[in-house]
């Protein structure tokens, strides 16, 4: 059974982005895309119906993703923009979305770049981790503000689920990458599923996912397609007119999931759109004015860069193209390493062919800034007119505000970051042009500007009517909220430093307390361990013993007396007495240690004690044995010794220049000041609009005519429509309803609505016995062999899988009562003959081809009738119709063969049988 639930981006919804859908195939839960909303819409706060709280546009979506994230078994990402992959990193690190994730290599790279650009831009302007700050005791330092006011302020702050840069890298490093048309058989809980990616167009590496399940059939997930070839990528493989229509592996799926966002849109020709864009740019720059072009940071930016670079070379422009993006250079580095994924017109330039037809090998620059530009295939992606700037401040340091230039700024929604900051200064300058290339998300500044432009156009010039509109002069005032981070000054800085010092002192006191407790514990352990082999303890005892004045008292008798040599030691009553004669010591157990004995010796039997108190004796010259320290993991390592030795080896191996460079680097690091303490502030800026505004559609998506043409040719058995507003979804459903061969099972669920398709299927494993296999007659049908089996299931102790064995009982039949009816005397008993089943669907065109291969001519006449034999020849007389056979399809699974009994009749019947699998029952 298939269960489909949209989390966001559903049909009949005004909020079509982000995209996230839960597809459940039997017991396997698949998350299709995991996009992020825009965290900074203009009207962010909406009062809840209950009136006791504040809700945010993304709250419901994020709550449902957080709820289902630990239960997800598989994640599939289709495109590398924020609408499809933006929330994956946060869900992976915070919501336990640790299921295997699959996508293509470009989608992984583009999604990483887009997410990093988004999180860096937001975290550089706003405080997003308000819940963590609220729970942190250190943040509630005394003297700043009362705990009640801060708690109330944090409660009203929106919680934005924005990951950190480290979390983004960690999440996308765990993504598994695939190539196009590479089937992957999953393991674990997803065992049995096969996923295959196909090219979708629209973005670099954009993917159509084909999911094959043994119980649910084939599922195709295809959203945001573009069948048109662009400058940097080819169109989707789903529909190729030159190849005969729909791609065969994606045709006739059991379930087709697609979007209908642009069904009611008529897109103008790409040639006209490119010309309008270039004309607007050229006219503005020639009049010594500037353009602001908001764009995304990864996917659609490439198409704009290729188009602008080609025009700059053709027109020989000297105006700068400025890209305001923190990760723009890194994005182009990624793309240069994935040249095999590119297509379109870039392919001709990839091998180094320029406009004059000469190879780029003779024109390669030897002093390029990027070393990888010398690689084969990087000729078209050099973008020598492009300059990178991380912030608007760095742009103003290079070019003044009066110089004409084209500025590409992220993000395209103008909700935060460089594009919003530039717009606040840019819009008030007359003759400047703000050029929009996408509609942006509902509620953002980019969408507000688009609606302003679209409402100012005439009825036939609106963006969805197939025309290119004209630019408009903006007027009036607009109030914008600008978020920024400013350094602390005055009393705020002093309070921050005091709080920081208090936190450091508290941490130092805590560390000292922990160290003191650790020393006490170690001392207790040393005292309690009487038989410890610690080297330090033994060395200390030996040295202490050697320092005493009366360490040894040796009494040796006069050798002339011939008395034996004696060694006497006076000890306490608990110590051993070694004052025995060596010969007499045979009755004593003398230990064989050659070092000072600390215990475990025989008790003293002498009554006398030495006046000097406890003394020590050694059986030989004292020697301290160096023992290796060992802990639970083995021998301990002297880290300090290795560090010292490593430094010595480095100094010996390096030359003087290297040591000097390292010394200078260390000095530079010590001199680099840390970032000053700062705070996040929000200011409202009123802008007097005086610039011009123009929209040119460069989203690279199918329009309504293409969607209505492609979907019927895919001809799915069932279809689900997503990512569309109500009018667009109804238009696609009505269009499919007018096609007789198109399925009527079309669903358009809303957010949270569950669609169930099919029935729940339980799969069981069973083994066939050798005796049963020997009696089965198999018939071949296409790539399968089919046979009819009758038996009984038996369990054996030697196997955990049930075994199907031949059944010795009679097979009950519906007409078994005929055997008990009285029969006429002399007649034979009625025998129930086994019936045969023919598996397959007869196609008259295939039958015609097979008959032609055996020399029988056939022609199609009328609907569902094939005339075979002499009747199919036009030059034959009517007397030869006795060798004519007619084949008719009267219904599904019913075929009639009409004609005289002749050789042609039997040949046609044999070929019909050969097109089916005949299974004897």
N, C-alpha and C positions, 0 to 999 in steps of 0.2 A: 504494500500500500504506500502511496506517495502522499505526504502532507506538506503543504506549502503555507508559510506564514510570513507576510511582510513586516519587518521591523520599522522600516522607513522607505520612502520612495515608492509608495503603493499607487495603484490606479485610483482615479476619482479623488485625488488629493491635491490640494493647492500647494503643498510643500513636497516637491518632487525629488529633492535631494536632502540628505545623502541617501545612498543606496545600501541596503542591508536586508537580506532575506534568509529565512530559515527553511531549508529543504530537508525533509525527513524521509528517507527511503527505508522502509521497514523500521529497524531499530537504529539506524545510522543517521546522525544529525549533521547536516552540512550547512555551513554559513557561507552564503554567496555574497561576497563583498562586505566591507566593513568601513564605510565612509564616515567622515566627520562633518558636522554642521559648521556653519560660520559662527565663531564664538563672539562676534562683535556686531550684531545687527543694530540698526539705529534705534528701534524701540524694543529694548531688551526686556523690560519688565512688563508683565501683564498680571493683573490682580486675579487670583483664583476665584472660583465661584463661591467657595465657602467664605471668602473674605478674611481668612485668618492666616494668610501666608502669601508668598510671591512665587510664582512658577515661571519657568523659562522655556523657550521654544524647544530646547534639546533635552529637557529633563525626562520626559516620558521615553524618548528613544534611548537615552543612555541607561535608564533604569532597566529596560527590558534586555538590552545587550548585556548589562552586568548580571542579570538574573540567569540568562542562558549560557553565558560564556564558559563556566566550568563543565557544562554538559555537552559542548560542541565536540564532535569527533573529527571534523575535517573543515578546513577553511580554503576557499578558492577566491583569488583576487583577479579581476578581469582587466582593470586599467590602473595606471599609476598616478592618478590625480587624487586630490583630497576627497572628492565625492565618492570614490570607490575604496580608498585605502587609508584615509587619514586617521581613523580611530584605532587601527589595528595595533599600533605600537603601545598605546596606553592600555588597551584591553589585555594585551599580552603580558605587560608588566604588573598591572594592578588588579585586573579582574580574572586572572588565571585562565586566559584564553591560550592554553598551551597545546592545543590540538595541532597536528601537522598542517602546515600551510603550503600551498602550491601556487606558483605563478610562473611567468616567463622571466628571463633575466632582465630585459629592459624594464618591465613593470616593477621588479624589485628595486632596481636602481632609481627609476623615476619617482616611485613612491617614497623612497628614502629621502631623496632630495626635496620633494614637495613637503613632506612632513617636517623635515628639519627647518626648512625656510619658514614654515608656519609657526612652529613652536619657538624658534629663536625670535621671530618678530613679535610674538605675543608676550613672551617672557621678558623682552627688553623694554616693554612699555607698561605692563600690568603685573600685579601680584595675583597669581592664579592659585597657589597652594594655600588658600585661606583656611581650610579645615585643619591642615597640619599646623599652621601657625597658631590657630586657636587652641589646639591641644598641647602646644609646646609651652612648658612652664617658663622657659627662659625668655620667651617673647613677652611675657607679662611682667616685665621688670617694673620696679617701683619708680614713681616719679614721672612716668610718661603720660599715662592717663588712667583713669579708674577702670577696674576690671569690668564694671557693669557697662560703661559706654563702649569699651572695646568689644565686648561680647555682642552687644547689640549691633555694632557696626559690622562685625564679621558675619553675623547672622543674615544681614541684608545683602552681603556681597554675593555675587553669583559664583557658583562653583563651576569652573571650566576645567574639563578633563584634558589637560594639555600635558604631554609627556616631556621629559627632558631629552637633551641630545644623546646622552648615554643610553637612555632607554630606547630611543629610536634605533640606534645602531644595534643594540642587543636584540630587539624584536626582528628587524629585517635580516640580521645575520642568520636567524633560525629558519628563514623561509627557504623552501626547496624550489629550485628553478628547473624548468623543463623547456624543451624545444618544441617548435610547432610540429604537429602531427606525430608527436611522440607518445604512444600509449603507455600508461603507467598502471601496473597492477598493484593495488594497495594491499597492505598487510595489517595485522592486528584486528581490531574491531571492524575495520572497513574492508576486511578480506572479502573478495568477490567483486568489488567495485573496480572499474577501469575508467580512468579519466584521461582525456586527450585534449590538448589545447589547439585551436586553429586561429588564424589571423582574423581580427575583427576590424582593422582599420582604426581611424579616428586618432589613436595615440600610438606611439612607438611601443611595440610589444603587446598592444591590446588583444584580448583573448576572447574567443568563443569557447565555452567549455562543453565538451561532450562527455556525459556520465553514463556509463553502461552498467546496468545491474542485472544479474541473472533472473531476478524475480519481477522487477519493475520495468524492464526494457531500457530503451534509450531516452535520455533526457538531454536536451540542448538548451544551454543558458547563453543567450545572445542579447546584450544590451549595448547601446551607444555604438551602432555600426556606421560604417561609411563605405559604400561600394565604389566610390570615385577615387581614382588615383591622385595623390597629392605630390607635392614637391619632395618630401622627405620619406614618405611611406607609400606602399601600395594599398589598394582597397581590400575589402574583406574577401575571403575565399568563399563565403556563403553563396554569393551570386557572381558568376563570371559569364557575361553574355558571349564572349569569344569562345568559352569552353563548353557552351551548350546549356547554360542556365545554372541551376542550383548544384553545388558541389555534392557529389554522390554520397560520401560518408555522412553528410549532415541532412540528407533528404529523408522525408517520411519518419521523423522521430515519434516516439510514443507520447512525449510531452515536450512542448516548445515554449520556453519562457523568454519573452521579448518585451521591449519597451515601445511606447506609442507617444512619446513626448512631442514629436514634431509631425504628427499625422496631419494636422490642419495647416501645416506650413508649406508654402511654395517657395523654394529657394531659387534665387537668381543664378545665372550661370557663373561659374568660377572665374571665367575671363572678365566678366563685368565687375565682379566684386574686387578682384585684384587691381583692375584699372582704377576703380573708385578710390581704393586705399592709396595707391601710388600717386594719383592726381592730387588728393588732399594733402599728402605729405610734401609733394614737390611744390605746390602752390604756397603752402605755409612757410616752408623754409626759404623759398625765393623771396618772400615778402619780409624776410628778416625776423620772423616770429618762430616760436617753438611749439612742439607738440608733446603732449603727455599721452602715452599709450599704456594703460593698465593691462597687465598680462599675468598669466600664471608663471610658476617658477620652473616647470619641467616639460610638460607634455606638448601643449599647443604653442609654446614659445619657439620650438624648433622650426615650425612652419613659417612663422613670422621672420625669424632670423634668416632663413634661406631666401625668402622672397625679398627682403630688404637688401641683403648682400648682393643678390643678382641685379637688382635695380641700381644700387650704388655703383657697381662695376660698369653697368651699361651707360648710365647718365654721367659717370665720372664726377660724382658728388664729393665734396670735401667737408660736408657737415658731419659732425660726430654723431654716432649712435651710442647712446649711454644706457647701459643696463644696470639698474639698481637692484642688486640681489646679492645676498651674502654667499650663496652657493652656485652662482651662475658659472663661474669658471670650473668648478668641480663637476657640474652637470655636463658641460661640453667635453670634459675629459672622459667621463663615462661613455658618452655617445661615440667618441672617437674610437673607443675600444670595442664597440658593438656595431661596426660598419656592416656586418652581414645581415643585420636586422633592418637596415635602411632600404628604401626603394625609391620609387618615383623618379624624378629627374636628377636626383643626387647621384644615382648609380653611374651616370655617364661621366660625372666629374670625380667620382671616387677613385678611378684609376689614374687620375691626373690629367684629364683632357679638359682644356680650357675652351673658351668660346671660339678661338681661332683654329681649333682642331689640333694644335700642337700638344704633345704630352707634357704633363706637369713636371716630368723629370728634369727638363732643361730650365725650368723656372722656379725650382725650389729655393727657398730662402735659407741661407746658412746661419742666419743670426736670429732665428725666431726665439721668442721668449719661452715657448713650450717646446720641450724636446720631442714630444710625441708628434709634432706636426710634420716631422720628416717621414713618418710611417706611411706606407702605401694605403691609400684610401682616405687620407685626412685632407686632401687638397680642397675639397668642397666645404669643409667645416673649419676653415681657418678664421673667417670673419675678421679680416684685417681692419675693417672700419669700426669694429665693435670695441668699446671700452667698458671696463667693469668698475663699479663703485659700490662699496658696502653700505653707504648711508648717504642721505641728501647733503650732509655737511661736507663730505669728501667731494661730492659733485660741485658744490659751490666754490670749493677751494681751487678746483681746476678750471671751471668755466663760470663766467659771470652769468647772472640771470638774464642779461640783455643779449647774449650771444644766441644765434639760432641753433637749435639742436633738436634731435629726436630722443625722447626719454622713454625707455621701457622700464616700468616700475611694477613691482609686485606688492600686494596681490591684485588680481583682476577685480575683486569685489570692492576695493577701496575702503575696506572696513578697518584696517590698521596698517602699520608699516609705512614704508617710503611712499607708496602711491597716495595714501591719505594725507600725509604731511605735505607732499608736493602739491596736491590738489588745493589745499587750503591757501597756498601762496600763488598758485598758478592760475586759478579761476578768476582772480580779480584783475588780471592783465588783459586788456583788449587785444584782439587779433590772435591770441593764443588759442590752440585747438586741443580739446580733449577728445581723443579718438577711442571709442569703445569697440571691442571685437567680440564680446560675449555678453549675455544678458545678466549673468551673475545670479546669486541665490536670492530668493524672496526676502525682502526686508533689509537688504544691505544698501549702502550708498550707491554702488554700481547699478543695482536694479532700479533705484529711485531715479538716477540720471537717465537710464534707458527708457523708463516709462515717460519721463518728461520729453525725451526726444521723439518717442513713438507717438505720443498724443499730439505732438505738434505737426505731424505729417498729414498730408491729405489721405483720403481713403484708399487710393490706389497705390500710394507710395509707402505704405506701412511695411514693416520688415517681413511679414509673413505673406505678402502678396506677390512676391517674385520681382520686386522692383528695388532699385537702389535709391534710398531717400537722399535728401539734401541736408546740409548742416544748418543748424539753427543758432541764433544769437541768444545766449542765456541772459536773463535779467532778474532783478529782484535780489533778495537777501536769503542766506542760508546759514543756519547755526549748526556748527559741528563740534563734537566733543573730541578733543585731542588728548590722548594719553601719552605721558612721557616720564622719563626718569631723570630727576635733577639731584645734584649733590646737596648734602645737608650743610647748613650754615648756622653760625651763631649758637643760640641756646640749644637748638635741635642737635647740632653736632656735638656740643659738650655733653648733653644728656645721653647721646648714643655712645660716646666714648666711655662715659662713666658706667653705663650699663654693660658695655663690652668688657671693661676692666673687672666689674663685679662678677660677670660670668666666668672670666678667666681665673680670677681668684678662687671662685667656688670650685672650678674644675681642678685647679692645682691642689686645693685642700683635699678634694676627693681623691685625687691620685696619690697624694701623700698618705692619706688614711689607708688606702688600699695597699700601698707598699709596706706601711708599718704592720698591717695585719698579716701580710704575706711573710714578712720576716719573723713575726711571732709564731706563725704556723710552722715555718721551717725550723725554728729553734726547738719547738715542741717535738717535732718529728725526730730531730737529731738526738734529743735527750731520751726519747722513748726507745730509740733503736740502739740497744746495747751492743749488738754484734754488727754494727754498721761497718762497711768496708770503705768508708769515705777516705780518700787520700789525704784530704786536708786535715782531718782529725788525727790520723796516724802521724802525719808529719809534725803536727803541733805537739803531740805527746812525746815524740822522740826528741824534738828540739828542746822541749821543757826539761826532759830528763837529762839531756846532755849538758844543760846549763847549770844543773845543780852541782854544788861543790862536792857532795859525797855521793857520787853516782855509782861507783863500784868500790867494794871493800874486798880485796883479794888477800887471803892469808895463805901463804905458801910455806910449808915447813922447810927446814934446813935440808938440803939435799944430802949433806953428810950423814945425817941420822938415818937416812934410808927410809924414813917414813913417807908414806904416800902424800901426793899433793892434794890439798883440799881447797874448795871454794865455799865460802860461807857468806850468806846474806841474811841479815836480820830483817824480818818482816813482821807485819801485824799477825795476829792470831788467825786471821782468815786467809793469809797468803801462804804460798808453798815454801817449804824449807829445802833449799838446795845445798845445805851444809853436810850432806851425807858423803861418804866415801864413794868413789866411782864404782868400786867393786861391790860395795854394799847396796848400791842403788839398783841392783838387779831386781830387788823385790818391789821397787817402785816403778810406776809407769811414767817414764820421762818422755815428754813430747819432743818432736824432732824439728820444731820451728827454729830457724836461724835468726829470727828477729825477736824483739822484746815481746814477751808473752803477757797479754793483758788479762788473761783469765783462763778458766777451764784447765787448771792444773791440780795436782794432788794437794790435799790439805796439810797444813803444818803439824808436825808431831812434837816439835821441840817446845819446851816450856819457856825458854829464854827469848827475850826480844832485844832488839838493838836500841840503844839509847837515842839514836838519831831519828827515830821514827821510821816511816816507810821509805825504803830505798828500792831501786830498780836494778836489775841485772840483765845483762845480755849474754847470750850463749856464744856470740862472736862479735866481731866489730860491727857496730850498728850500721845498717844499710836500709835506706828508705826505698821501697819498690814503687815505681811509678805505675799506678793502675789507671785504666781507662774508665772514664765516667760513662755510665750506661743508664738510660731511662727506658720508658715503656716501648720506645720505637727503635732502640738500639743504641749504638755509641753516640754520645753527644758531640756536636760540632762546635769548634771554637770559631765563631763567626768573625771575631776581631782579627784572628790570625790570617784568615783567608782574605779579608778585606785589605790588610796591610800588604800581604804578598801580591794581591792583584794590582794594587797601586804601584808596587815596585816593578812588576813586570810591564805595566803600561808605560811607566816612565822610561824603562830601558828600551822598549820597542819603538816609542815615538821619537821623532826627530825634534829639533829645536823649534821648527815652525809650527808643528802640531801642538807642542806644549804651549807655545805662545798664544795660539788661537784658542785653546781650551781655557787658558788663564784669562784671556780677554772676555770670553763668553761667560765665565763664572763671575767676573766683575760686572758685566752688563746685567746679569740676572739679579745680582745683589743691588745694583743701582736702580733697577726698574721698580717704580713705585706701584703699590697695589692700588686697585680701584678704590677711589674715595667712597666713603659712606654716602648713600643716596636714598631717595624715597620716590615713590610713584605718586604722580599728581595727575589730576584730570582738569582740564581747562576748557571752557566753552569759547569758541571763536566764531564771530559773525563775519560772513564773507559776502561781499557785494559782487554778485556774479556778473562778469563782463566778457567772458571768453565764448568761443564757439564750440558746439557739441555735434559730433557725428558718430553714427553707428554703422559699422560694416561687419556683416556676419562672417566670422572666420572660425566658427566652432568645429567645422568639419564633420557634420552629421548628416544622415539621410533625411530627406524631406518626405512629405506625405505620399507623393507619387511613387517614390522608390519603395517605401514600406508596404504600400498596398499592392505593389507588383511582386515583391520578393516573398512575402508571407504566404500567399496562395501557392506559389511554386514550391516552397518547402513542404507544404501539404501535411502538416502534422495531424496526428490522431486526436490530440487534445492540446489546448493552448492556454497559457496564462499571460495576461497583459499586466505590466507593471510600469512604474515610472511615467505616469501620464496624468494629466488633469481629466476631469470628468468628460468634457467635450471631446477631447482627443481619444480617450478610451472608447467612448460610444461610437465615434466615427469609424474606428478600425473594426469594431464588432459588426457594425452595420455593413461595412464594405465586404467583410468575409461572409456575412449572411446572404449576400446577393450571388455568391458563387456556389453552384450546386455541388461541386466536388469537394468543397471545403468543409471541414468538421464544424459541427454545431456546438461542440463542447468547448466553449470559450469562457474563461473565468477572468474576472477583474476584481480581486479582493482589495479591500481597504486595509489600513494599518491595523494590525492585530487580528484581522479576520483569517480564519484557517480554512483552507480548501483541501478536501480529501478526495483523492483520485484512486480508483481501484479498490481492491480489498486486501486485507492483511494476509500475507502469504507466509506460511510456515514451511521451512525447508528441512527435510530429513535425509539422512544418509542411510543407504541400504546396499548390501552386497548381493550379487547374483551367484548362486551356486554353479559349479562346473557342470552338473547334470542338467540344469536349466539352460545354461548357455549353449549346450550342444543341441538343444531342440529348437532354438529360436531361428526363425528365418528372417534375415535382415534385408530390408529394401533401402536402396540409396536414394536420397532426395536432397538435391543441391549439395551441400557440404556435410550432410548428416546421414546417418543410417538409422532407420526406424524399424522396430519390430513389435509384435504383440505378445504380451506375457501374461500368463495366468498361473498363480502359485499361492503359496501360503508363507507367512513370515514366521521364522523360527529363530530362537536365540540359543546360542551355544556358549558354554563356559569359557571356551578358548578365544572368543572374540567379543569385543564390546559393541560391534556394529551388527544389527540384525541381518539375517540371511534369508533371501527369498528362494524357496525350494519348490520344485514341481508339486502340484496338487493332485492327489490320486482320486479325489471325489469328483463326481459328475458336476458339470457346470450347469447351474440352474438357468433356464431360459424362460422368457415370457410365455412361450407356447408349450411349456412342458405338460400341460393338462391334455394335450392331444394324444399323448402316449397312453393315457388311461381310458380313452374313449373306445367303445366296442367297434371292431373292424369287421368288414364283410368277409365271409368265409372264402378262402382262396386268394384274398388280396394280400399284398405285402405290407408289412408294418411301415408306418411313415418315419422317415429318417430326417433328423434336423441337420441340415448341411451348414457348415461354417460359412459365414459371410466375409467378404473381403472389403477393406476400406482403402480408398484412394486418397492420398494426401497430396495437396498441392492446388494451385489455382491455374486453370488453363488460360493462356493468352493466345488468341487467334493469330496474332502476328508471329509469335514464336513457333506455333504449329505450321504456319505458312513457310517459314524459313527451313524447318526440318523437312517438310515435304519437298521443297525445292532441292534440298541436298540429296534426296533419294530419287529424284527425277519425276516427281508428281507436280504438275502445275496447279496452282490454287490462286483464287482471286477473292477479295472481300467485296461482297455486294450487300448493300443495306447495312443495318446496324446489328452487329452480333451474328452474322452469317458468313461462312466461308465455303465457297464452291470449289470442290476439288475434282481433278480428273479432266475428262473430255469437255465437260460443260464450261470449264474455265478458258477454253480456247475459242476465240472469236471466229476463226476460219472453219470450224467444224460444223457439220450439219446437225439438224435436230435428231437424226437417227442414231447418233452416237451418245445420246444422253443416258444410255443404259450403263455406261462406265463413269457416271457422275455421282458424286457423294456430297451431301450438304452437312456441314457441322454448325449447329446452333447452340448458343448459350442462352438458356431460358431463365436462368436465375443464378443466384450465388450457389455454386457447388452442383449445378445441374447442367449437363451437356447432352444434346441429342444428336445422334448420328443417323442420317436418313439417306437411303440409296439402295440400288440393287446389289445383290450379293455378287461380288466380283472381286478380282484381285485388288482393285483400287480400294474397295471397302475395307479389306483386311489390312492393307498397308496403312490406311488412315487410322484405323483402330489401333494398330500396333504403335504408331507414333504418338497417339494420344496417351496410351498406357506408359510409353517411355517418358513422357513429360510429368508423370506422377509417380509417387511411391506407393506400390501395391503392397498392402499389409494384410496378410491372411490372419483372420481371427478364429 
